[in-house]
Amino acid sequence: TDDVAAWLHVLLSTGKMFNDYGEDFEIEPAHLANSKATDMESSGIALGGLFYLSIFGDNDNVLFFILDADGQLAAATGNEGKGGVYFAETWDDIWEAEDADLSADFWKNVIQSEPGGIQFTVSSLPRQVAPSLAAFFGTWSATGMAPGGRKELLSRLK
């Protein structure tokens, strides 16, 4: 969509890292443009139209903010459309799983698996936190909290 293209242009052309350690969120434009999303504290692309905006390791946890450019995560989670932003959280044992290529098919298998049917710990299955990049960054700017991020979740518990 035009929204995705416009925001990707902004993210890729700045050349500057964006981070918010309160949210455990970090975008490294060089990784986003030129890397496969395959390890902790990176970002990049994966099969199935996924762009990992942020992969952040926090102790034993790994937090993922994912742009679903092709709509495959949307279909797997009961949402519609392309360009939504998703959040997922696992333990760091995800990197030991044989099939952890972080593709759309990988997440579909995780979502559809029976309890105990995967090789790593999932704290939060992928869930849509914003329908678009504009909504994601617009909400973050207006509230000071990444949609679906840790600050927002903590604020709901208060």
Secondary structure, 3 states (H helix, E strand, C coil): CHHHHHHHHHHHHCCCCEEECCCCEEECHHHHHHCECCCCCCCEEECCCEEEEEEEEECCEEEEEEEECCCHHHHHHCCCCCCEEEEEEEEHHHHHCCCCCCCHHHHHHHHHCCCCCCCCCEEEEEEEEECCHHHHHHHHHHHCCCCCCHHHHHHHHC
